Amino acid sequence: MKKGIVCFTLAIVMTIHVSIVHAQDQGNLYDSGLNKVSSGNYYGAITDFTKVIEQHPSEPKPYYYRGISKYNLKDYAGAITDFTMAIECNPKYADAYYMRGMAKVGMKKKKESCDDFKMAVKLGNANASYALDKYCN
């Protein structure tokens, strides 16, 4: 009986350890992705954030930063998809609305960007007022 308890306890400890290591790996990938965005390694950042998204599909920030990377590579359609996913995960993500609007501007769809800029202003994005004035008036 004691052997069964020891094995069960060991299994729980091993599961907790694996979970902690896995969470640290995801955190390291997230940080690595941020560093790659900062250094202009957008393809590497996309790879890192994609791996984080696979493990945490309901977290908005990896979608946002992957969208930033795609935006910087002028993959505006891909960026819009990622910013939309970030907004679906967090409907109050002001920066994602702003950047989705900017990606629409990049695609020469200025009129379509206005609702995103309006929402970004409403949610408190500091850059959205300027974009709203520039592209929507």
DSSP file (Angstrom, degrees, kcal/mol; ACC not computed):
  #  RESIDUE AA STRUCTURE BP1 BP2  ACC     N-H-->O    O-->H-N    N-H-->O    O-->H-N    TCO  KAPPA ALPHA  PHI   PSI    X-CA   Y-CA   Z-CA
    1    1 A M     >        0   0    0      0, 0.0     4,-1.7     0, 0.0     5,-0.1   0.000 360.0 360.0 360.0 -43.8    0.0    0.0    0.0
    2    2 A K  H  >  +     0   0    0      1,-0.2     4,-2.6     2,-0.2     5,-0.2   0.876 360.0  57.4 -63.2 -36.1    2.8    2.4    0.9
    3    3 A K  H  > S+     0   0    0      1,-0.2     4,-2.4     2,-0.2    -1,-0.2   0.894 105.4  50.3 -61.9 -39.9    4.5    1.7   -2.4
    4    4 A G  H  > S+     0   0    0      2,-0.2     4,-2.3     1,-0.2    -1,-0.2   0.886 111.0  48.5 -64.4 -40.5    1.3    2.7   -4.3
    5    5 A I  H  X S+     0   0    0     -4,-1.7     4,-2.8     2,-0.2    -2,-0.2   0.911 111.7  49.6 -66.6 -42.7    1.2    6.0   -2.4
    6    6 A V  H  X S+     0   0    0     -4,-2.6     4,-2.7     2,-0.2    -2,-0.2   0.922 112.7  46.9 -62.7 -44.7    4.9    6.7   -3.0
    7    7 A C  H  X S+     0   0    0     -4,-2.4     4,-2.3     2,-0.2    -1,-0.2   0.905 113.5  48.4 -64.2 -41.6    4.4    6.1   -6.8
    8    8 A F  H  X S+     0   0    0     -4,-2.3     4,-2.0     2,-0.2    -2,-0.2   0.928 113.2  47.4 -64.0 -45.3    1.3    8.2   -6.9
    9    9 A T  H  X S+     0   0    0     -4,-2.8     4,-2.5     1,-0.2    -2,-0.2   0.906 111.8  50.6 -62.3 -43.1    3.1   11.1   -5.0
   10   10 A L  H  X S+     0   0    0     -4,-2.7     4,-2.6     1,-0.2    -1,-0.2   0.896 108.5  52.4 -62.1 -40.6    6.1   10.8   -7.3
   11   11 A A  H  X S+     0   0    0     -4,-2.3     4,-2.1     2,-0.2    -1,-0.2   0.899 110.2  48.2 -63.2 -40.3    3.8   10.9  -10.4
   12   12 A I  H  X S+     0   0    0     -4,-2.0     4,-2.5     2,-0.2    -2,-0.2   0.929 112.0  48.9 -65.1 -45.9    2.2   14.1   -9.1
   13   13 A V  H  X S+     0   0    0     -4,-2.5     4,-2.5     1,-0.2    -2,-0.2   0.910 112.0  48.9 -60.9 -42.8    5.6   15.7   -8.3
   14   14 A M  H  X S+     0   0    0     -4,-2.6     4,-2.6     2,-0.2    -1,-0.2   0.895 110.8  50.5 -64.9 -40.0    6.9   14.8  -11.8
   15   15 A T  H  X S+     0   0    0     -4,-2.1     4,-2.3     2,-0.2    -2,-0.2   0.920 111.6  47.6 -63.8 -44.1    3.7   16.2  -13.4
   16   16 A I  H  X S+     0   0    0     -4,-2.5     4,-2.4     2,-0.2    -2,-0.2   0.920 112.5  49.7 -62.8 -43.8    4.1   19.5  -11.5
   17   17 A H  H  X S+     0   0    0     -4,-2.5     4,-2.6     1,-0.2     5,-0.2   0.925 111.1  48.4 -61.6 -45.7    7.8   19.7  -12.4
   18   18 A V  H  X S+     0   0    0     -4,-2.6     4,-2.6     1,-0.2    -1,-0.2   0.896 111.4  51.1 -62.3 -40.2    7.1   19.1  -16.1
   19   19 A S  H  X S+     0   0    0     -4,-2.3     4,-2.4     2,-0.2    -1,-0.2   0.904 111.2  47.4 -63.9 -42.0    4.3   21.8  -16.0
   20   20 A I  H  X S+     0   0    0     -4,-2.4     4,-2.4     2,-0.2    -2,-0.2   0.930 113.5  47.2 -65.7 -45.8    6.7   24.3  -14.4
   21   21 A V  H  X S+     0   0    0     -4,-2.6     4,-2.5     1,-0.2    -2,-0.2   0.911 112.3  50.9 -61.6 -42.4    9.5   23.6  -16.9
   22   22 A H  H  X S+     0   0    0     -4,-2.6     4,-2.3     2,-0.2    -2,-0.2   0.916 110.1  49.1 -62.6 -43.6    7.0   23.8  -19.8
   23   23 A A  H  X S+     0   0    0     -4,-2.4     4,-2.4     1,-0.2    -1,-0.2   0.893 111.1  50.3 -62.5 -40.0    5.7   27.2  -18.5
   24   24 A Q  H  X S+     0   0    0     -4,-2.4     4,-2.6     2,-0.2    -2,-0.2   0.904 109.0  51.8 -64.8 -40.5    9.3   28.4  -18.2
   25   25 A D  H  X S+     0   0    0     -4,-2.5     4,-2.4     2,-0.2    -2,-0.2   0.917 110.5  48.2 -61.1 -43.3   10.0   27.3  -21.8
   26   26 A Q  H  X S+     0   0    0     -4,-2.3     4,-2.5     2,-0.2    -2,-0.2   0.904 111.6  49.8 -64.5 -40.9    6.9   29.2  -23.0
   27   27 A G  H  X S+     0   0    0     -4,-2.4     4,-2.7     2,-0.2    -2,-0.2   0.899 110.6  50.2 -62.4 -40.7    8.0   32.2  -21.1
   28   28 A N  H  X S+     0   0    0     -4,-2.6     4,-2.6     2,-0.2    -2,-0.2   0.896 110.8  49.1 -64.5 -40.2   11.5   31.9  -22.6
   29   29 A L  H  X S+     0   0    0     -4,-2.4     4,-2.6     2,-0.2    -2,-0.2   0.906 111.4  49.8 -64.5 -41.6    9.9   31.6  -26.1
   30   30 A Y  H  X S+     0   0    0     -4,-2.5     4,-2.3     2,-0.2    -2,-0.2   0.945 113.7  44.8 -61.8 -49.0    7.8   34.7  -25.5
   31   31 A D  H  X S+     0   0    0     -4,-2.7     4,-2.5     1,-0.2    -2,-0.2   0.893 112.3  52.6 -62.2 -39.9   10.8   36.7  -24.3
   32   32 A S  H  X S+     0   0    0     -4,-2.6     4,-2.3     1,-0.2    -1,-0.2   0.913 108.7  50.5 -61.4 -42.9   12.8   35.4  -27.2
   33   33 A G  H  X S+     0   0    0     -4,-2.6     4,-2.4     2,-0.2    -2,-0.2   0.911 109.8  49.8 -61.7 -43.5   10.1   36.6  -29.6
   34   34 A L  H  X S+     0   0    0     -4,-2.3     4,-2.5     1,-0.2    -2,-0.2   0.912 110.7  50.0 -62.0 -42.3   10.0   40.0  -28.0
   35   35 A N  H  X S+     0   0    0     -4,-2.5     4,-1.8     1,-0.2    -1,-0.2   0.891 110.2  50.6 -62.7 -38.8   13.8   40.3  -28.3
   36   36 A K  H  X>S+     0   0    0     -4,-2.3     5,-2.4     2,-0.2     4,-0.6   0.887 109.3  50.2 -68.6 -38.4   13.6   39.3  -31.9
   37   37 A V  H ><5S+     0   0    0     -4,-2.4     3,-1.2     1,-0.2    -2,-0.2   0.948 110.8  50.4 -60.7 -47.1   10.9   41.9  -32.6
   38   38 A S  H 3<5S+     0   0    0     -4,-2.5    -2,-0.2     1,-0.3    -1,-0.2   0.832 113.4  45.0 -60.7 -33.6   13.1   44.5  -31.0
   39   39 A S  H 3<5S-     0   0    0     -4,-1.8    -1,-0.3    -5,-0.2    -2,-0.2   0.452 117.9-108.9 -92.7  -0.2   16.1   43.5  -33.0
   40   40 A G  T <<5S+     0   0    0     -3,-1.2     2,-1.6    -4,-0.6     3,-0.2   0.583  75.9 134.7  86.1   9.5   14.2   43.3  -36.3
   41   41 A N     >< +     0   0    0     -5,-2.4     4,-2.1    -6,-0.2    -1,-0.2  -0.579  21.5 161.4 -89.1  73.7   14.3   39.6  -36.6
   42   42 A Y  H  >  +     0   0    0     -2,-1.6     4,-2.5     1,-0.2    -1,-0.2   0.847  67.4  53.3 -69.8 -35.8   10.6   39.4  -37.6
   43   43 A Y  H  > S+     0   0    0     -3,-0.2     4,-1.9     2,-0.2    -1,-0.2   0.921 111.3  47.1 -65.0 -41.9   10.7   35.9  -39.1
   44   44 A G  H  > S+     0   0    0      2,-0.2     4,-2.3     1,-0.2    -2,-0.2   0.890 111.3  51.8 -64.4 -38.9   12.3   34.5  -35.9
   45   45 A A  H  X S+     0   0    0     -4,-2.1     4,-3.1     2,-0.2     5,-0.3   0.910 106.9  53.0 -63.7 -42.5    9.8   36.3  -33.8
   46   46 A I  H  X S+     0   0    0     -4,-2.5     4,-2.2     1,-0.2    -1,-0.2   0.915 109.1  49.9 -59.3 -42.9    6.9   34.8  -35.9
   47   47 A T  H  X S+     0   0    0     -4,-1.9     4,-1.7     2,-0.2    -1,-0.2   0.934 113.3  45.7 -61.0 -46.9    8.3   31.4  -35.3
   48   48 A D  H  X S+     0   0    0     -4,-2.3     4,-1.9     1,-0.2    -2,-0.2   0.939 114.5  46.3 -63.8 -47.8    8.6   31.9  -31.5
   49   49 A F  H  X S+     0   0    0     -4,-3.1     4,-2.7     1,-0.2    -1,-0.2   0.841 108.0  57.3 -67.7 -31.3    5.2   33.5  -31.1
   50   50 A T  H  X S+     0   0    0     -4,-2.2     4,-2.1    -5,-0.3    -1,-0.2   0.915 107.3  48.7 -62.5 -41.4    3.6   30.7  -33.2
   51   51 A K  H  X S+     0   0    0     -4,-1.7     4,-1.2     2,-0.2    -2,-0.2   0.892 111.6  49.0 -65.5 -39.3    5.0   28.2  -30.8
   52   52 A V  H  X S+     0   0    0     -4,-1.9     4,-2.2     1,-0.2     3,-0.5   0.924 110.1  51.7 -65.0 -43.0    3.6   30.1  -27.8
   53   53 A I  H  < S+     0   0    0     -4,-2.7    -2,-0.2     1,-0.2    -1,-0.2   0.876 103.0  59.0 -61.9 -38.1    0.2   30.4  -29.5
   54   54 A E  H  < S+     0   0    0     -4,-2.1    -1,-0.2     1,-0.2    -2,-0.2   0.864 115.1  36.1 -58.7 -34.9    0.1   26.6  -30.1
   55   55 A Q  H  < S+     0   0    0     -4,-1.2    -2,-0.2    -3,-0.5    -1,-0.2   0.757 132.3  27.6 -88.8 -26.8    0.4   26.2  -26.3
   56   56 A H    ><  +     0   0    0     -4,-2.2     3,-1.7    -5,-0.1    -1,-0.2  -0.570  65.3 165.2-135.7  69.5   -1.7   29.1  -25.2
   57   57 A P  T 3  S+     0   0    0      0, 0.0    -1,-0.1     0, 0.0    -4,-0.1   0.624  74.8  56.5 -68.1 -12.1   -4.2   29.9  -28.0
   58   58 A S  T 3  S+     0   0    0     -5,-0.1    -5,-0.1    31,-0.0    -2,-0.0   0.381  81.1 102.1-100.1   5.4   -6.4   32.1  -25.8
   59   59 A E    <>  -     0   0    0     -3,-1.7     4,-0.6     1,-0.1    -3,-0.1  -0.778  57.7-158.3 -88.6 126.7   -3.6   34.5  -24.9
   60   60 A P  H  > S+     0   0    0      0, 0.0     4,-2.2     0, 0.0     3,-0.3   0.840  77.5  67.9 -75.9 -32.8   -3.9   37.8  -26.9
   61   61 A K  H  > S+     0   0    0      1,-0.2     4,-2.9     2,-0.2     5,-0.3   0.871  95.4  52.9 -63.9 -40.4   -0.3   39.1  -26.7
   62   62 A P  H  > S+     0   0    0      0, 0.0     4,-2.0     0, 0.0    -1,-0.2   0.904 111.7  48.1 -61.0 -36.9    1.5   36.4  -28.7
   63   63 A Y  H  X S+     0   0    0     -4,-0.6     4,-2.5    -3,-0.3    -2,-0.2   0.926 111.9  50.8 -64.2 -43.3   -1.0   37.1  -31.6
   64   64 A Y  H  X S+     0   0    0     -4,-2.2     4,-2.3     1,-0.2    -1,-0.2   0.946 113.3  42.9 -59.8 -50.8   -0.5   40.8  -31.2
   65   65 A Y  H  X S+     0   0    0     -4,-2.9     4,-2.0     2,-0.2    -1,-0.2   0.826 112.6  52.3 -71.0 -30.0    3.3   40.6  -31.4
   66   66 A R  H  X S+     0   0    0     -4,-2.0     4,-2.3    -5,-0.3    -1,-0.2   0.889 110.0  50.9 -67.3 -37.4    3.2   38.1  -34.2
   67   67 A G  H  X S+     0   0    0     -4,-2.5     4,-2.9     2,-0.2    -2,-0.2   0.893 106.9  53.3 -63.5 -40.3    0.9   40.6  -36.0
   68   68 A I  H  X S+     0   0    0     -4,-2.3     4,-2.4     2,-0.2    -1,-0.2   0.918 109.4  49.4 -59.4 -43.3    3.5   43.3  -35.3
   69   69 A S  H  X S+     0   0    0     -4,-2.0     4,-1.1     2,-0.2    -2,-0.2   0.926 112.5  46.2 -62.9 -44.9    6.1   41.2  -36.9
   70   70 A K  H  <>S+     0   0    0     -4,-2.3     5,-2.9     1,-0.2     3,-0.3   0.897 110.5  54.0 -65.4 -39.6    4.0   40.5  -40.0
   71   71 A Y  H ><5S+     0   0    0     -4,-2.9     3,-1.8     1,-0.2    -2,-0.2   0.926 106.9  50.9 -58.6 -45.4    3.1   44.2  -40.2
   72   72 A N  H 3<5S+     0   0    0     -4,-2.4    -1,-0.2     1,-0.3    -2,-0.2   0.741 108.8  51.6 -66.8 -22.5    6.8   45.1  -40.3
   73   73 A L  T 3<5S-     0   0    0     -4,-1.1    -1,-0.3    -3,-0.3    -2,-0.2   0.349 118.9-114.7 -90.6   4.8    7.3   42.5  -43.1
   74   74 A K  T < 5S+     0   0    0     -3,-1.8     2,-1.4     1,-0.2     3,-0.2   0.712  73.6 138.2  65.3  23.4    4.4   44.2  -45.0
   75   75 A D     >< +     0   0    0     -5,-2.9     4,-2.3     1,-0.2    -1,-0.2  -0.639  21.8 165.4 -91.0  74.3    2.3   41.1  -44.7
   76   76 A Y  H  >  +     0   0    0     -2,-1.4     4,-2.6     1,-0.2    -1,-0.2   0.865  67.9  52.6 -66.5 -37.9   -0.7   43.2  -43.9
   77   77 A A  H  > S+     0   0    0     -3,-0.2     4,-2.0     2,-0.2    -1,-0.2   0.927 112.1  46.1 -63.4 -44.0   -3.3   40.5  -44.4
   78   78 A G  H  > S+     0   0    0      2,-0.2     4,-2.0     1,-0.2    -2,-0.2   0.882 112.1  51.8 -64.9 -37.7   -1.5   38.2  -42.0
   79   79 A A  H  X S+     0   0    0     -4,-2.3     4,-3.1     2,-0.2     5,-0.3   0.918 107.4  52.1 -64.1 -43.6   -1.2   41.0  -39.5
   80   80 A I  H  X S+     0   0    0     -4,-2.6     4,-2.5     1,-0.2    -2,-0.2   0.910 108.2  52.1 -59.6 -42.4   -4.9   41.7  -39.7
   81   81 A T  H  X S+     0   0    0     -4,-2.0     4,-2.0     1,-0.2    -1,-0.2   0.927 112.9  44.5 -59.6 -45.4   -5.6   38.1  -39.0
   82   82 A D  H  X S+     0   0    0     -4,-2.0     4,-2.4     2,-0.2    -2,-0.2   0.907 113.0  49.5 -69.0 -41.2   -3.4   38.1  -35.9
   83   83 A F  H  X S+     0   0    0     -4,-3.1     4,-2.2     1,-0.2    -1,-0.2   0.886 110.3  52.4 -65.0 -35.9   -4.7   41.4  -34.6
   84   84 A T  H  X S+     0   0    0     -4,-2.5     4,-2.4    -5,-0.3    -1,-0.2   0.908 108.8  49.7 -63.6 -41.8   -8.2   40.1  -35.0
   85   85 A M  H  X S+     0   0    0     -4,-2.0     4,-2.0     2,-0.2    -2,-0.2   0.905 109.3  51.6 -63.7 -40.7   -7.3   37.0  -33.0
   86   86 A A  H  X S+     0   0    0     -4,-2.4     4,-1.9     1,-0.2    -1,-0.2   0.907 111.1  48.3 -61.3 -40.9   -5.8   39.2  -30.3
   87   87 A I  H  < S+     0   0    0     -4,-2.2    -2,-0.2     2,-0.2    -1,-0.2   0.880 108.3  53.6 -67.6 -38.5   -9.1   41.2  -30.2
   88   88 A E  H  < S+     0   0    0     -4,-2.4    -1,-0.2     1,-0.2    -2,-0.2   0.878 111.7  45.9 -63.6 -35.5  -11.1   38.0  -30.0
   89   89 A C  H  < S+     0   0    0     -4,-2.0    -2,-0.2     1,-0.3    -1,-0.2   0.840 134.2  15.1 -73.1 -33.8   -9.1   36.9  -27.0
   90   90 A N    ><  -     0   0    0     -4,-1.9     3,-1.8    -5,-0.2    -1,-0.3  -0.781  65.4-168.3-144.0  94.3   -9.4   40.4  -25.4
   91   91 A P  T 3  S+     0   0    0      0, 0.0    -4,-0.1     0, 0.0    -3,-0.1   0.575  88.7  57.8 -62.9  -8.1  -12.1   42.7  -26.9
   92   92 A K  T 3   +     0   0    0     -5,-0.1     2,-1.5     1,-0.0     3,-0.1   0.083  68.5 127.1-107.0  23.2  -10.6   45.6  -25.0
   93   93 A Y    X>  -     0   0    0     -3,-1.8     4,-1.6     1,-0.2     3,-0.6  -0.626  35.3-177.9 -84.9  86.4   -7.1   45.4  -26.5
   94   94 A A  H 3> S+     0   0    0     -2,-1.5     4,-2.4     1,-0.3    -1,-0.2   0.863  77.3  54.1 -56.1 -43.6   -6.7   49.0  -27.7
   95   95 A D  H 3> S+     0   0    0      1,-0.2     4,-2.7     2,-0.2    -1,-0.3   0.850 105.7  53.7 -63.7 -34.0   -3.3   48.5  -29.3
   96   96 A A  H <> S+     0   0    0     -3,-0.6     4,-2.2     2,-0.2    -1,-0.2   0.889 108.7  48.9 -68.7 -38.5   -4.6   45.6  -31.4
   97   97 A Y  H  X S+     0   0    0     -4,-1.6     4,-2.3     2,-0.2    -2,-0.2   0.940 112.5  48.9 -63.0 -45.9   -7.4   47.7  -32.7
   98   98 A Y  H  X S+     0   0    0     -4,-2.4     4,-2.2     1,-0.2    -2,-0.2   0.944 114.0  44.3 -59.3 -49.4   -5.0   50.5  -33.6
   99   99 A M  H  X S+     0   0    0     -4,-2.7     4,-2.4     2,-0.2    -1,-0.2   0.844 110.1  54.9 -69.1 -32.3   -2.5   48.2  -35.3
  100  100 A R  H  X S+     0   0    0     -4,-2.2     4,-1.9     2,-0.2    -1,-0.2   0.914 109.0  49.7 -64.5 -39.5   -5.3   46.4  -37.2
  101  101 A G  H  X S+     0   0    0     -4,-2.3     4,-2.1     2,-0.2    -2,-0.2   0.915 110.1  50.1 -61.6 -42.9   -6.4   49.8  -38.5
  102  102 A M  H  X S+     0   0    0     -4,-2.2     4,-2.3     1,-0.2    -2,-0.2   0.878 108.5  52.4 -64.6 -37.4   -2.8   50.5  -39.5
  103  103 A A  H  X S+     0   0    0     -4,-2.4     4,-1.2     2,-0.2    -1,-0.2   0.878 107.8  51.8 -65.8 -36.5   -2.6   47.2  -41.3
  104  104 A K  H  <>S+     0   0    0     -4,-1.9     5,-2.9     2,-0.2     3,-0.2   0.898 108.1  51.4 -65.7 -39.2   -5.8   48.1  -43.2
  105  105 A V  H ><5S+     0   0    0     -4,-2.1     3,-2.1     1,-0.2    -2,-0.2   0.915 105.9  55.9 -60.5 -42.2   -4.2   51.4  -44.2
  106  106 A G  H 3<5S+     0   0    0     -4,-2.3    -1,-0.2     1,-0.3    -2,-0.2   0.803 105.7  51.1 -59.1 -29.7   -1.2   49.4  -45.4
  107  107 A M  T 3<5S-     0   0    0     -4,-1.2    -1,-0.3    -3,-0.2    -2,-0.2   0.310 122.1-109.7 -89.4   8.7   -3.6   47.5  -47.6
  108  108 A K  T < 5S+     0   0    0     -3,-2.1    -3,-0.2     1,-0.1     2,-0.2   0.825  83.9 125.8  66.0  33.6   -5.0   50.8  -49.0
  109  109 A K     >< +     0   0    0     -5,-2.9     4,-0.9     1,-0.2     3,-0.3  -0.508  21.2 154.0-116.8  60.4   -8.3   50.2  -47.1
  110  110 A K  H >>  +     0   0    0      1,-0.2     3,-0.9    -2,-0.2     4,-0.8   0.885  69.6  53.9 -59.7 -43.0   -8.3   53.5  -45.2
  111  111 A K  H >4 S+     0   0    0      1,-0.3     3,-0.8     2,-0.2     4,-0.4   0.880 106.8  52.7 -61.3 -36.8  -12.1   53.7  -44.9
  112  112 A E  H 34 S+     0   0    0     -3,-0.3     4,-0.5     1,-0.2     3,-0.3   0.722 102.8  60.4 -70.5 -20.1  -12.1   50.2  -43.3
  113  113 A S  H <X S+     0   0    0     -4,-0.9     4,-2.3    -3,-0.9     3,-0.3   0.723  83.9  80.4 -78.2 -20.8   -9.6   51.3  -40.8
  114  114 A C  H <X S+     0   0    0     -3,-0.8     4,-2.7    -4,-0.8     5,-0.2   0.864  88.6  51.4 -60.8 -42.2  -11.7   54.0  -39.2
  115  115 A D  H  > S+     0   0    0     -4,-0.4     4,-2.3    -3,-0.3    -1,-0.2   0.891 111.0  50.0 -62.7 -37.8  -13.8   51.8  -37.0
  116  116 A D  H  > S+     0   0    0     -4,-0.5     4,-2.5    -3,-0.3    -2,-0.2   0.925 111.5  47.5 -65.8 -43.7  -10.7   50.3  -35.6
  117  117 A F  H  X S+     0   0    0     -4,-2.3     4,-2.5     2,-0.2    -2,-0.2   0.906 111.1  51.7 -64.0 -40.4   -9.1   53.7  -34.9
  118  118 A K  H  X S+     0   0    0     -4,-2.7     4,-2.4     1,-0.2    -1,-0.2   0.919 112.1  46.0 -61.1 -43.6  -12.4   54.9  -33.3
  119  119 A M  H  X S+     0   0    0     -4,-2.3     4,-2.1     2,-0.2    -2,-0.2   0.903 110.9  52.7 -66.5 -40.2  -12.4   51.8  -31.0
  120  120 A A  H  X>S+     0   0    0     -4,-2.5     5,-3.0     2,-0.2     4,-0.6   0.899 110.3  48.3 -62.3 -40.9   -8.7   52.3  -30.2
  121  121 A V  H ><5S+     0   0    0     -4,-2.5     3,-1.3     3,-0.2    -2,-0.2   0.945 110.6  51.1 -61.9 -47.8   -9.4   55.9  -29.2
  122  122 A K  H 3<5S+     0   0    0     -4,-2.4    -2,-0.2     1,-0.3    -1,-0.2   0.852 111.8  47.6 -57.8 -36.4  -12.4   54.8  -27.0
  123  123 A L  H 3<5S-     0   0    0     -4,-2.1    -1,-0.3    -5,-0.1   -29,-0.2   0.481 125.3 -99.7 -89.0  -3.0  -10.2   52.2  -25.3
  124  124 A G  T <<5 +     0   0    0     -3,-1.3     2,-0.4    -4,-0.6    -3,-0.2   0.652  60.3 159.7 102.3  15.4   -7.4   54.7  -24.7
  125  125 A N    >>< -     0   0    0     -5,-3.0     3,-0.5     1,-0.1     4,-0.5  -0.604  31.9-149.1 -73.0 126.5   -4.7   54.1  -27.4
  126  126 A A  T 34 S+     0   0    0     -2,-0.4     4,-0.4     1,-0.2     3,-0.3   0.770  91.5  47.5 -69.4 -28.1   -2.6   57.3  -27.5
  127  127 A N  T 3> S+     0   0    0      1,-0.2     4,-1.9     2,-0.1    -1,-0.2   0.643  91.3  80.3 -87.4 -15.8   -1.8   57.1  -31.2
  128  128 A A  H <> S+     0   0    0     -3,-0.5     4,-2.8     1,-0.2     5,-0.2   0.821  84.3  58.8 -68.1 -32.2   -5.2   56.4  -32.5
  129  129 A S  H  X S+     0   0    0     -4,-0.5     4,-2.5    -3,-0.3    -1,-0.2   0.928 107.7  47.3 -61.8 -44.2   -6.5   60.0  -32.4
  130  130 A Y  H  > S+     0   0    0     -4,-0.4     4,-2.7    -3,-0.2    -2,-0.2   0.935 113.8  47.2 -61.6 -46.2   -3.7   61.0  -34.8
  131  131 A A  H  X S+     0   0    0     -4,-1.9     4,-2.9     2,-0.2     5,-0.4   0.895 110.3  53.1 -63.4 -40.0   -4.5   58.1  -37.1
  132  132 A L  H  X S+     0   0    0     -4,-2.8     4,-1.8     1,-0.2    -1,-0.2   0.929 113.0  43.9 -60.8 -45.8   -8.2   58.8  -37.0
  133  133 A D  H  X S+     0   0    0     -4,-2.5     4,-0.7    -5,-0.2    -2,-0.2   0.906 117.7  45.3 -64.9 -41.7   -7.6   62.5  -38.0
  134  134 A K  H  < S+     0   0    0     -4,-2.7    -2,-0.2    -5,-0.2    -1,-0.2   0.903 127.1  22.9 -71.3 -42.7   -5.1   61.5  -40.7
  135  135 A Y  H  < S+     0   0    0     -4,-2.9    -3,-0.2    -5,-0.2    -2,-0.2   0.594 125.1  42.8-104.2 -12.3   -6.9   58.7  -42.4
  136  136 A C  H  <        0   0    0     -4,-1.8    -3,-0.2    -5,-0.4    -2,-0.1   0.404 360.0 360.0-121.9   2.8  -10.6   59.2  -41.6
  137  137 A N     <        0   0    0     -4,-0.7    -3,-0.1    -5,-0.2    -4,-0.1   0.413 360.0 360.0-117.5 360.0  -11.3   62.9  -42.0
